[in-house]
Structures are given as structure tokens and as C-alpha cells.
Amino acid sequence: MAFVTVAQLSLLLPGKGTCVEANGKKLALFLANGKAYAIDEECPHRQAPLHEGECVGLEVVCPWHASFFSLETGDHRNPPATTGVRAYRTRIVGEEVQVEV
């Protein structure tokens, strides 16, 4: 696995998601509390685009059916989702946001 640049830090808004791609994989990228977080883009329940979800603290709410997912671990907090998503290690290098894939 290697870190891949997926966005410029200046393009991210706190609490707002962005869909990015890294090595052919779609990810939902968030900036929360000054740190970047990346999780799988699709909700496992009905494949909703998680980058469109509301960021509440360190969780994102699925925009279609309101399942909560941890930005830190990808764990789901409530139904209807029955599984979590994968969370990816991130780092900020200068102005670049990088994700390990």
C-alpha cells in the first residue's frame, strides 16, 4: 500500500464531503477538526453516496437512510446499514491530502 494524493487541502470545506478516486477506488473524503478522513464512498445498505452525507462531529450520516458511520473506523452506528465501511489512513503533506490505498 502507498499514499496517493487525492485532493488539495484548500478545496476541502470542514464538515463537507468530497468524492475522490484513488487507484480506481471511489472514496468519500472529509475534513473534520482539522484532519482529513477517507471512507468508502458507497453505503453498504443501498449504495448511497456517503460524500453527500452530513458530517456530525467525527461521523457521517448516510444521505438516504440516516445510518451513521465513524470517519475514524468506518464502523456503522445504527440500522438500516448492517455493516460498516472501510476507513483509510490519510495524511496532509503541505497542501496535498493523501490517502493510503
Biopython code that builds the backbone (N, CA, C, O; Angstrom):
import numpy as np
from Bio.PDB.StructureBuilder import StructureBuilder

atoms = [
    (1, "MET", "N", (0.842, -1.180, 0.000)),
    (1, "MET", "CA", (0.000, 0.000, 0.000)),
    (1, "MET", "C", (0.884, 1.239, 0.000)),
    (1, "MET", "O", (1.984, 1.251, 0.554)),
    (2, "ALA", "N", (0.369, 2.270, -0.635)),
    (2, "ALA", "CA", (1.121, 3.513, -0.721)),
    (2, "ALA", "C", (0.160, 4.686, -0.606)),
    (2, "ALA", "O", (-1.031, 4.559, -0.892)),
    (3, "PHE", "N", (0.686, 5.818, -0.187)),
    (3, "PHE", "CA", (-0.125, 7.028, -0.119)),
    (3, "PHE", "C", (-0.246, 7.640, -1.512)),
    (3, "PHE", "O", (0.732, 7.720, -2.257)),
    (4, "VAL", "N", (-1.469, 8.073, -1.853)),
    (4, "VAL", "CA", (-1.777, 8.670, -3.146)),
    (4, "VAL", "C", (-2.422, 10.026, -2.890)),
    (4, "VAL", "O", (-3.300, 10.139, -2.034)),
    (5, "THR", "N", (-2.003, 11.046, -3.613)),
    (5, "THR", "CA", (-2.616, 12.363, -3.500)),
    (5, "THR", "C", (-4.000, 12.326, -4.145)),
    (5, "THR", "O", (-4.152, 11.906, -5.292)),
    (6, "VAL", "N", (-5.016, 12.777, -3.382)),
    (6, "VAL", "CA", (-6.392, 12.738, -3.886)),
    (6, "VAL", "C", (-7.038, 14.116, -3.974)),
    (6, "VAL", "O", (-8.047, 14.281, -4.661)),
    (7, "ALA", "N", (-6.467, 15.113, -3.284)),
    (7, "ALA", "CA", (-7.074, 16.447, -3.294)),
    (7, "ALA", "C", (-6.087, 17.477, -2.763)),
    (7, "ALA", "O", (-5.084, 17.150, -2.128)),
    (8, "GLN", "N", (-6.407, 18.719, -3.046)),
    (8, "GLN", "CA", (-5.680, 19.836, -2.453)),
    (8, "GLN", "C", (-6.451, 20.262, -1.209)),
    (8, "GLN", "O", (-7.677, 20.371, -1.240)),
    (9, "LEU", "N", (-5.746, 20.498, -0.136)),
    (9, "LEU", "CA", (-6.372, 20.855, 1.141)),
    (9, "LEU", "C", (-7.278, 22.074, 0.997)),
    (9, "LEU", "O", (-8.339, 22.135, 1.620)),
    (10, "SER", "N", (-6.872, 23.032, 0.192)),
    (10, "SER", "CA", (-7.644, 24.269, 0.035)),
    (10, "SER", "C", (-9.018, 24.039, -0.582)),
    (10, "SER", "O", (-9.891, 24.901, -0.476)),
    (11, "LEU", "N", (-9.224, 22.885, -1.227)),
    (11, "LEU", "CA", (-10.515, 22.590, -1.851)),
    (11, "LEU", "C", (-11.512, 21.934, -0.895)),
    (11, "LEU", "O", (-12.689, 21.800, -1.230)),
    (12, "LEU", "N", (-11.053, 21.523, 0.293)),
    (12, "LEU", "CA", (-11.936, 20.856, 1.250)),
    (12, "LEU", "C", (-12.553, 21.870, 2.205)),
    (12, "LEU", "O", (-11.882, 22.781, 2.690)),
    (13, "LEU", "N", (-13.824, 21.695, 2.461)),
    (13, "LEU", "CA", (-14.535, 22.537, 3.417)),
    (13, "LEU", "C", (-14.827, 21.707, 4.663)),
    (13, "LEU", "O", (-15.274, 20.566, 4.550)),
    (14, "PRO", "N", (-14.583, 22.259, 5.841)),
    (14, "PRO", "CA", (-14.849, 21.498, 7.069)),
    (14, "PRO", "C", (-16.283, 20.988, 7.114)),
    (14, "PRO", "O", (-17.231, 21.748, 6.916)),
    (15, "GLY", "N", (-16.430, 19.689, 7.378)),
    (15, "GLY", "CA", (-17.745, 19.080, 7.530)),
    (15, "GLY", "C", (-18.455, 18.726, 6.236)),
    (15, "GLY", "O", (-19.536, 18.139, 6.269)),
    (16, "LYS", "N", (-17.861, 19.075, 5.084)),
    (16, "LYS", "CA", (-18.479, 18.777, 3.789)),
    (16, "LYS", "C", (-17.680, 17.687, 3.097)),
    (16, "LYS", "O", (-16.450, 17.742, 3.066)),
    (17, "GLY", "N", (-18.361, 16.706, 2.546)),
    (17, "GLY", "CA", (-17.697, 15.609, 1.879)),
    (17, "GLY", "C", (-17.379, 15.903, 0.431)),
    (17, "GLY", "O", (-18.009, 16.743, -0.212)),
    (18, "THR", "N", (-16.384, 15.186, -0.065)),
    (18, "THR", "CA", (-15.968, 15.259, -1.458)),
    (18, "THR", "C", (-15.715, 13.840, -1.937)),
    (18, "THR", "O", (-15.113, 13.037, -1.225)),
    (19, "CYS", "N", (-16.170, 13.532, -3.135)),
    (19, "CYS", "CA", (-15.888, 12.227, -3.718)),
    (19, "CYS", "C", (-14.566, 12.318, -4.468)),
    (19, "CYS", "O", (-14.383, 13.187, -5.320)),
    (20, "VAL", "N", (-13.645, 11.412, -4.141)),
    (20, "VAL", "CA", (-12.342, 11.368, -4.800)),
    (20, "VAL", "C", (-12.077, 9.937, -5.251)),
    (20, "VAL", "O", (-12.771, 9.002, -4.851)),
    (21, "GLU", "N", (-11.061, 9.789, -6.089)),
    (21, "GLU", "CA", (-10.684, 8.460, -6.547)),
    (21, "GLU", "C", (-9.208, 8.235, -6.282)),
    (21, "GLU", "O", (-8.380, 9.117, -6.510)),
    (22, "ALA", "N", (-8.888, 7.041, -5.796)),
    (22, "ALA", "CA", (-7.505, 6.660, -5.542)),
    (22, "ALA", "C", (-7.298, 5.239, -6.037)),
    (22, "ALA", "O", (-7.919, 4.300, -5.539)),
    (23, "ASN", "N", (-6.434, 5.091, -7.005)),
    (23, "ASN", "CA", (-6.154, 3.767, -7.591)),
    (23, "ASN", "C", (-7.426, 3.048, -8.022)),
    (23, "ASN", "O", (-7.565, 1.846, -7.799)),
    (24, "GLY", "N", (-8.358, 3.779, -8.641)),
    (24, "GLY", "CA", (-9.589, 3.188, -9.141)),
    (24, "GLY", "C", (-10.673, 2.975, -8.107)),
    (24, "GLY", "O", (-11.732, 2.435, -8.428)),
    (25, "LYS", "N", (-10.433, 3.385, -6.875)),
    (25, "LYS", "CA", (-11.393, 3.193, -5.789)),
    (25, "LYS", "C", (-12.031, 4.549, -5.439)),
    (25, "LYS", "O", (-11.325, 5.531, -5.208)),
    (26, "LYS", "N", (-13.375, 4.591, -5.402)),
    (26, "LYS", "CA", (-14.071, 5.826, -5.020)),
    (26, "LYS", "C", (-14.127, 5.933, -3.504)),
    (26, "LYS", "O", (-14.477, 4.981, -2.807)),
    (27, "LEU", "N", (-13.771, 7.120, -3.010)),
    (27, "LEU", "CA", (-13.743, 7.374, -1.573)),
    (27, "LEU", "C", (-14.500, 8.646, -1.246)),
    (27, "LEU", "O", (-14.572, 9.571, -2.055)),
    (28, "ALA", "N", (-15.063, 8.679, -0.047)),
    (28, "ALA", "CA", (-15.668, 9.889, 0.495)),
    (28, "ALA", "C", (-14.619, 10.525, 1.399)),
    (28, "ALA", "O", (-14.163, 9.906, 2.360)),
    (29, "LEU", "N", (-14.241, 11.757, 1.090)),
    (29, "LEU", "CA", (-13.189, 12.461, 1.808)),
    (29, "LEU", "C", (-13.804, 13.605, 2.600)),
    (29, "LEU", "O", (-14.603, 14.380, 2.073)),
    (30, "PHE", "N", (-13.425, 13.703, 3.873)),
    (30, "PHE", "CA", (-13.957, 14.736, 4.751)),
    (30, "PHE", "C", (-12.826, 15.436, 5.487)),
    (30, "PHE", "O", (-11.774, 14.846, 5.732)),
    (31, "LEU", "N", (-13.048, 16.691, 5.835)),
    (31, "LEU", "CA", (-12.152, 17.438, 6.701)),
    (31, "LEU", "C", (-12.947, 17.758, 7.965)),
    (31, "LEU", "O", (-13.949, 18.472, 7.918)),
    (32, "ALA", "N", (-12.485, 17.220, 9.092)),
    (32, "ALA", "CA", (-13.183, 17.434, 10.371)),
    (32, "ALA", "C", (-12.139, 17.657, 11.460)),
    (32, "ALA", "O", (-11.176, 16.899, 11.572)),
    (33, "ASN", "N", (-12.333, 18.674, 12.239)),
    (33, "ASN", "CA", (-11.408, 19.014, 13.327)),
    (33, "ASN", "C", (-9.974, 19.163, 12.821)),
    (33, "ASN", "O", (-9.027, 18.796, 13.515)),
    (34, "GLY", "N", (-9.818, 19.702, 11.615)),
    (34, "GLY", "CA", (-8.502, 19.948, 11.051)),
    (34, "GLY", "C", (-7.790, 18.722, 10.509)),
    (34, "GLY", "O", (-6.620, 18.805, 10.135)),
    (35, "LYS", "N", (-8.473, 17.587, 10.459)),
    (35, "LYS", "CA", (-7.861, 16.344, 9.979)),
    (35, "LYS", "C", (-8.682, 15.798, 8.813)),
    (35, "LYS", "O", (-9.901, 15.966, 8.762)),
    (36, "ALA", "N", (-7.996, 15.144, 7.879)),
    (36, "ALA", "CA", (-8.671, 14.529, 6.739)),
    (36, "ALA", "C", (-9.051, 13.091, 7.086)),
    (36, "ALA", "O", (-8.304, 12.378, 7.756)),
    (37, "TYR", "N", (-10.226, 12.687, 6.615)),
    (37, "TYR", "CA", (-10.719, 11.320, 6.815)),
    (37, "TYR", "C", (-11.222, 10.796, 5.487)),
    (37, "TYR", "O", (-11.838, 11.531, 4.714)),
    (38, "ALA", "N", (-10.962, 9.530, 5.222)),
    (38, "ALA", "CA", (-11.443, 8.889, 3.990)),
    (38, "ALA", "C", (-12.094, 7.561, 4.335)),
    (38, "ALA", "O", (-11.544, 6.754, 5.085)),
    (39, "ILE", "N", (-13.280, 7.351, 3.771)),
    (39, "ILE", "CA", (-14.003, 6.090, 3.929)),
    (39, "ILE", "C", (-14.521, 5.682, 2.550)),
    (39, "ILE", "O", (-14.505, 6.481, 1.614)),
    (40, "ASP", "N", (-14.981, 4.431, 2.433)),
    (40, "ASP", "CA", (-15.591, 4.000, 1.177)),
    (40, "ASP", "C", (-16.728, 4.951, 0.820)),
    (40, "ASP", "O", (-17.442, 5.434, 1.698)),
    (41, "GLU", "N", (-16.890, 5.212, -0.459)),
    (41, "GLU", "CA", (-17.896, 6.155, -0.945)),
    (41, "GLU", "C", (-19.323, 5.640, -0.819)),
    (41, "GLU", "O", (-20.238, 6.429, -0.581)),
    (42, "GLU", "N", (-19.537, 4.332, -0.973)),
    (42, "GLU", "CA", (-20.901, 3.815, -1.005)),
    (42, "GLU", "C", (-21.339, 3.220, 0.322)),
    (42, "GLU", "O", (-20.614, 2.442, 0.941)),
    (43, "CYS", "N", (-22.537, 3.598, 0.748)),
    (43, "CYS", "CA", (-23.149, 2.984, 1.924)),
    (43, "CYS", "C", (-23.442, 1.522, 1.600)),
    (43, "CYS", "O", (-23.956, 1.228, 0.521)),
    (44, "PRO", "N", (-23.130, 0.603, 2.506)),
    (44, "PRO", "CA", (-23.380, -0.813, 2.231)),
    (44, "PRO", "C", (-24.863, -1.189, 2.191)),
    (44, "PRO", "O", (-25.211, -2.274, 1.724)),
    (45, "HIS", "N", (-25.729, -0.314, 2.670)),
    (45, "HIS", "CA", (-27.161, -0.621, 2.686)),
    (45, "HIS", "C", (-27.775, -0.541, 1.294)),
    (45, "HIS", "O", (-28.358, -1.519, 0.827)),
    (46, "ARG", "N", (-27.657, 0.603, 0.618)),
    (46, "ARG", "CA", (-28.248, 0.783, -0.713)),
    (46, "ARG", "C", (-27.335, 1.584, -1.643)),
    (46, "ARG", "O", (-27.805, 2.183, -2.611)),
    (47, "GLN", "N", (-26.048, 1.594, -1.355)),
    (47, "GLN", "CA", (-25.037, 2.251, -2.184)),
    (47, "GLN", "C", (-25.210, 3.765, -2.319)),
    (47, "GLN", "O", (-24.857, 4.341, -3.348)),
    (48, "ALA", "N", (-25.747, 4.400, -1.294)),
    (48, "ALA", "CA", (-25.873, 5.855, -1.295)),
    (48, "ALA", "C", (-24.482, 6.488, -1.299)),
    (48, "ALA", "O", (-23.546, 5.916, -0.741)),
    (49, "PRO", "N", (-24.335, 7.661, -1.921)),
    (49, "PRO", "CA", (-23.051, 8.351, -1.953)),
    (49, "PRO", "C", (-22.759, 9.022, -0.604)),
    (49, "PRO", "O", (-23.334, 10.062, -0.285)),
    (50, "LEU", "N", (-21.881, 8.431, 0.164)),
    (50, "LEU", "CA", (-21.632, 8.936, 1.515)),
    (50, "LEU", "C", (-21.015, 10.330, 1.532)),
    (50, "LEU", "O", (-21.160, 11.045, 2.524)),
    (51, "HIS", "N", (-20.333, 10.736, 0.469)),
    (51, "HIS", "CA", (-19.757, 12.084, 0.469)),
    (51, "HIS", "C", (-20.846, 13.159, 0.515)),
    (51, "HIS", "O", (-20.567, 14.307, 0.858)),
    (52, "GLU", "N", (-22.075, 12.797, 0.174)),
    (52, "GLU", "CA", (-23.195, 13.738, 0.228)),
    (52, "GLU", "C", (-23.826, 13.805, 1.616)),
    (52, "GLU", "O", (-24.704, 14.634, 1.858)),
    (53, "GLY", "N", (-23.386, 12.939, 2.528)),
    (53, "GLY", "CA", (-23.964, 12.905, 3.862)),
    (53, "GLY", "C", (-23.496, 14.051, 4.738)),
    (53, "GLY", "O", (-22.457, 14.663, 4.490)),
    (54, "GLU", "N", (-24.275, 14.323, 5.755)),
    (54, "GLU", "CA", (-23.941, 15.373, 6.724)),
    (54, "GLU", "C", (-22.868, 14.859, 7.680)),
    (54, "GLU", "O", (-22.960, 13.745, 8.195)),
    (55, "CYS", "N", (-21.874, 15.668, 7.903)),
    (55, "CYS", "CA", (-20.806, 15.330, 8.839)),
    (55, "CYS", "C", (-21.199, 15.884, 10.211)),
    (55, "CYS", "O", (-21.412, 17.087, 10.365)),
    (56, "VAL", "N", (-21.291, 14.998, 11.199)),
    (56, "VAL", "CA", (-21.651, 15.381, 12.565)),
    (56, "VAL", "C", (-20.511, 14.929, 13.469)),
    (56, "VAL", "O", (-20.380, 13.743, 13.771)),
    (57, "GLY", "N", (-19.695, 15.876, 13.895)),
    (57, "GLY", "CA", (-18.515, 15.512, 14.679)),
    (57, "GLY", "C", (-17.597, 14.660, 13.831)),
    (57, "GLY", "O", (-17.140, 15.093, 12.773)),
    (58, "LEU", "N", (-17.324, 13.446, 14.290)),
    (58, "LEU", "CA", (-16.473, 12.518, 13.548)),
    (58, "LEU", "C", (-17.280, 11.375, 12.951)),
    (58, "LEU", "O", (-16.793, 10.252, 12.821)),
    (59, "GLU", "N", (-18.527, 11.680, 12.589)),
    (59, "GLU", "CA", (-19.394, 10.704, 11.937)),
    (59, "GLU", "C", (-20.047, 11.339, 10.718)),
    (59, "GLU", "O", (-20.231, 12.554, 10.650)),
    (60, "VAL", "N", (-20.392, 10.484, 9.754)),
    (60, "VAL", "CA", (-21.147, 10.940, 8.601)),
    (60, "VAL", "C", (-22.482, 10.201, 8.604)),
    (60, "VAL", "O", (-22.554, 9.012, 8.917)),
    (61, "VAL", "N", (-23.533, 10.932, 8.250)),
    (61, "VAL", "CA", (-24.879, 10.368, 8.199)),
    (61, "VAL", "C", (-25.208, 10.062, 6.741)),
    (61, "VAL", "O", (-25.126, 10.940, 5.882)),
    (62, "CYS", "N", (-25.579, 8.821, 6.467)),
    (62, "CYS", "CA", (-25.957, 8.441, 5.114)),
    (62, "CYS", "C", (-27.086, 9.361, 4.640)),
    (62, "CYS", "O", (-28.072, 9.541, 5.355)),
    (63, "PRO", "N", (-26.955, 9.940, 3.452)),
    (63, "PRO", "CA", (-27.972, 10.890, 2.987)),
    (63, "PRO", "C", (-29.307, 10.258, 2.620)),
    (63, "PRO", "O", (-30.304, 10.970, 2.501)),
    (64, "TRP", "N", (-29.354, 8.953, 2.438)),
    (64, "TRP", "CA", (-30.605, 8.313, 2.032)),
    (64, "TRP", "C", (-31.392, 7.723, 3.191)),
    (64, "TRP", "O", (-32.611, 7.884, 3.243)),
    (65, "HIS", "N", (-30.730, 7.042, 4.121)),
    (65, "HIS", "CA", (-31.478, 6.321, 5.156)),
    (65, "HIS", "C", (-30.959, 6.553, 6.572)),
    (65, "HIS", "O", (-31.359, 5.845, 7.496)),
    (66, "ALA", "N", (-30.083, 7.525, 6.754)),
    (66, "ALA", "CA", (-29.659, 8.006, 8.078)),
    (66, "ALA", "C", (-28.857, 7.030, 8.937)),
    (66, "ALA", "O", (-28.872, 7.142, 10.163)),
    (67, "SER", "N", (-28.163, 6.084, 8.326)),
    (67, "SER", "CA", (-27.201, 5.291, 9.102)),
    (67, "SER", "C", (-25.983, 6.176, 9.367)),
    (67, "SER", "O", (-25.565, 6.947, 8.504)),
    (68, "PHE", "N", (-25.427, 6.055, 10.559)),
    (68, "PHE", "CA", (-24.233, 6.815, 10.922)),
    (68, "PHE", "C", (-22.998, 5.929, 10.753)),
    (68, "PHE", "O", (-23.032, 4.739, 11.066)),
    (69, "PHE", "N", (-21.902, 6.525, 10.253)),
    (69, "PHE", "CA", (-20.634, 5.819, 10.099)),
    (69, "PHE", "C", (-19.516, 6.642, 10.720)),
    (69, "PHE", "O", (-19.460, 7.860, 10.547)),
    (70, "SER", "N", (-18.629, 5.971, 11.443)),
    (70, "SER", "CA", (-17.477, 6.636, 12.036)),
    (70, "SER", "C", (-16.482, 7.001, 10.948)),
    (70, "SER", "O", (-16.140, 6.157, 10.120)),
    (71, "LEU", "N", (-16.009, 8.245, 10.932)),
    (71, "LEU", "CA", (-14.974, 8.641, 9.993)),
    (71, "LEU", "C", (-13.627, 8.042, 10.385)),
    (71, "LEU", "O", (-12.751, 7.877, 9.536)),
    (72, "GLU", "N", (-13.461, 7.719, 11.648)),
    (72, "GLU", "CA", (-12.186, 7.179, 12.123)),
    (72, "GLU", "C", (-12.036, 5.688, 11.831)),
    (72, "GLU", "O", (-10.956, 5.235, 11.452)),
    (73, "THR", "N", (-13.116, 4.924, 12.007)),
    (73, "THR", "CA", (-13.025, 3.465, 11.885)),
    (73, "THR", "C", (-13.881, 2.876, 10.764)),
    (73, "THR", "O", (-13.638, 1.749, 10.333)),
    (74, "GLY", "N", (-14.875, 3.619, 10.287)),
    (74, "GLY", "CA", (-15.808, 3.103, 9.291)),
    (74, "GLY", "C", (-16.957, 2.311, 9.882)),
    (74, "GLY", "O", (-17.866, 1.908, 9.156)),
    (75, "ASP", "N", (-16.933, 2.078, 11.201)),
    (75, "ASP", "CA", (-17.990, 1.307, 11.854)),
    (75, "ASP", "C", (-19.349, 1.984, 11.677)),
    (75, "ASP", "O", (-19.451, 3.211, 11.699)),
    (76, "HIS", "N", (-20.390, 1.167, 11.501)),
    (76, "HIS", "CA", (-21.740, 1.727, 11.427)),
    (76, "HIS", "C", (-22.302, 1.796, 12.846)),
    (76, "HIS", "O", (-21.958, 0.984, 13.705)),
    (77, "ARG", "N", (-23.162, 2.770, 13.073)),
    (77, "ARG", "CA", (-23.711, 3.005, 14.413)),
    (77, "ARG", "C", (-25.157, 2.570, 14.567)),
    (77, "ARG", "O", (-25.621, 2.344, 15.685)),
    (78, "ASN", "N", (-25.878, 2.449, 13.452)),
    (78, "ASN", "CA", (-27.302, 2.151, 13.549)),
    (78, "ASN", "C", (-27.834, 1.618, 12.228)),
    (78, "ASN", "O", (-27.225, 1.826, 11.178)),
    (79, "PRO", "N", (-28.990, 0.916, 12.281)),
    (79, "PRO", "CA", (-29.642, 0.441, 11.057)),
    (79, "PRO", "C", (-30.146, 1.637, 10.241)),
    (79, "PRO", "O", (-30.263, 2.739, 10.777)),
    (80, "PRO", "N", (-30.441, 1.438, 8.978)),
    (80, "PRO", "CA", (-30.600, 0.157, 8.312)),
    (80, "PRO", "C", (-29.294, -0.505, 7.865)),
    (80, "PRO", "O", (-29.307, -1.693, 7.542)),
    (81, "ALA", "N", (-28.179, 0.207, 7.834)),
    (81, "ALA", "CA", (-26.916, -0.458, 7.480)),
    (81, "ALA", "C", (-26.611, -1.527, 8.522)),
    (81, "ALA", "O", (-26.804, -1.315, 9.719)),
    (82, "THR", "N", (-26.135, -2.670, 8.060)),
    (82, "THR", "CA", (-25.811, -3.762, 8.983)),
    (82, "THR", "C", (-24.308, -4.003, 9.057)),
    (82, "THR", "O", (-23.841, -4.796, 9.874)),
    (83, "THR", "N", (-23.561, -3.323, 8.212)),
    (83, "THR", "CA", (-22.101, -3.421, 8.240)),
    (83, "THR", "C", (-21.516, -2.030, 8.066)),
    (83, "THR", "O", (-22.191, -1.101, 7.622)),
    (84, "GLY", "N", (-20.271, -1.912, 8.420)),
    (84, "GLY", "CA", (-19.567, -0.651, 8.249)),
    (84, "GLY", "C", (-18.932, -0.542, 6.876)),
    (84, "GLY", "O", (-19.164, -1.369, 5.994)),
    (85, "VAL", "N", (-18.135, 0.484, 6.718)),
    (85, "VAL", "CA", (-17.356, 0.696, 5.508)),
    (85, "VAL", "C", (-15.886, 0.717, 5.907)),
    (85, "VAL", "O", (-15.558, 0.783, 7.092)),
    (86, "ARG", "N", (-15.023, 0.663, 4.934)),
    (86, "ARG", "CA", (-13.597, 0.709, 5.235)),
    (86, "ARG", "C", (-13.157, 2.154, 5.433)),
    (86, "ARG", "O", (-13.556, 3.044, 4.682)),
    (87, "ALA", "N", (-12.340, 2.374, 6.441)),
    (87, "ALA", "CA", (-11.712, 3.672, 6.668)),
    (87, "ALA", "C", (-10.257, 3.564, 6.235)),
    (87, "ALA", "O", (-9.624, 2.524, 6.417)),
    (88, "TYR", "N", (-9.734, 4.631, 5.665)),
    (88, "TYR", "CA", (-8.385, 4.637, 5.115)),
    (88, "TYR", "C", (-7.512, 5.642, 5.866)),
    (88, "TYR", "O", (-7.984, 6.694, 6.298)),
    (89, "ARG", "N", (-6.251, 5.304, 6.011)),
    (89, "ARG", "CA", (-5.299, 6.231, 6.626)),
    (89, "ARG", "C", (-5.099, 7.414, 5.690)),
    (89, "ARG", "O", (-5.024, 7.252, 4.472)),
    (90, "THR", "N", (-5.015, 8.593, 6.268)),
    (90, "THR", "CA", (-4.799, 9.808, 5.489)),
    (90, "THR", "C", (-3.653, 10.597, 6.098)),
    (90, "THR", "O", (-3.264, 10.384, 7.246)),
    (91, "ARG", "N", (-3.128, 11.505, 5.302)),
    (91, "ARG", "CA", (-2.143, 12.459, 5.814)),
    (91, "ARG", "C", (-2.206, 13.699, 4.942)),
    (91, "ARG", "O", (-2.624, 13.658, 3.785)),
    (92, "ILE", "N", (-1.777, 14.801, 5.537)),
    (92, "ILE", "CA", (-1.703, 16.068, 4.819)),
    (92, "ILE", "C", (-0.229, 16.415, 4.702)),
    (92, "ILE", "O", (0.480, 16.536, 5.701)),
    (93, "VAL", "N", (0.218, 16.574, 3.463)),
    (93, "VAL", "CA", (1.610, 16.916, 3.188)),
    (93, "VAL", "C", (1.604, 18.234, 2.435)),
    (93, "VAL", "O", (1.261, 18.285, 1.254)),
    (94, "GLY", "N", (1.982, 19.287, 3.120)),
    (94, "GLY", "CA", (1.881, 20.620, 2.502)),
    (94, "GLY", "C", (0.431, 20.933, 2.233)),
    (94, "GLY", "O", (-0.373, 21.025, 3.160)),
    (95, "GLU", "N", (0.089, 21.098, 0.966)),
    (95, "GLU", "CA", (-1.305, 21.357, 0.558)),
    (95, "GLU", "C", (-1.986, 20.108, 0.011)),
    (95, "GLU", "O", (-3.148, 20.170, -0.392)),
    (96, "GLU", "N", (-1.291, 18.981, -0.012)),
    (96, "GLU", "CA", (-1.841, 17.769, -0.586)),
    (96, "GLU", "C", (-2.483, 16.882, 0.480)),
    (96, "GLU", "O", (-1.913, 16.661, 1.549)),
    (97, "VAL", "N", (-3.676, 16.381, 0.171)),
    (97, "VAL", "CA", (-4.314, 15.370, 1.021)),
    (97, "VAL", "C", (-4.045, 14.035, 0.371)),
    (97, "VAL", "O", (-4.350, 13.823, -0.802)),
    (98, "GLN", "N", (-3.463, 13.125, 1.158)),
    (98, "GLN", "CA", (-3.083, 11.818, 0.647)),
    (98, "GLN", "C", (-3.807, 10.725, 1.409)),
    (98, "GLN", "O", (-4.051, 10.837, 2.611)),
    (99, "VAL", "N", (-4.151, 9.648, 0.676)),
    (99, "VAL", "CA", (-4.844, 8.501, 1.256)),
    (99, "VAL", "C", (-4.002, 7.259, 0.968)),
    (99, "VAL", "O", (-3.454, 7.107, -0.124)),
    (100, "GLU", "N", (-3.907, 6.383, 1.953)),
    (100, "GLU", "CA", (-3.171, 5.134, 1.769)),
    (100, "GLU", "C", (-4.109, 4.080, 1.181)),
    (100, "GLU", "O", (-5.085, 3.671, 1.810)),
    (101, "VAL", "N", (-3.789, 3.653, -0.038)),
    (101, "VAL", "CA", (-4.578, 2.604, -0.701)),
    (101, "VAL", "C", (-3.658, 1.546, -1.273)),
    (101, "VAL", "O", (-4.127, 0.577, -1.870)),
]
sb = StructureBuilder()
sb.init_structure("model")
sb.init_model(0)
sb.init_chain("A")
sb.init_seg("    ")
for serial, (resi, resn, name, xyz) in enumerate(atoms, 1):
    if name == "N":
        sb.init_residue(resn, " ", resi, " ")
    sb.init_atom(name, np.array(xyz, "f"), 0.0, 1.0, " ", f" {name:<3s}", serial, name[0])
structure = sb.get_structure()
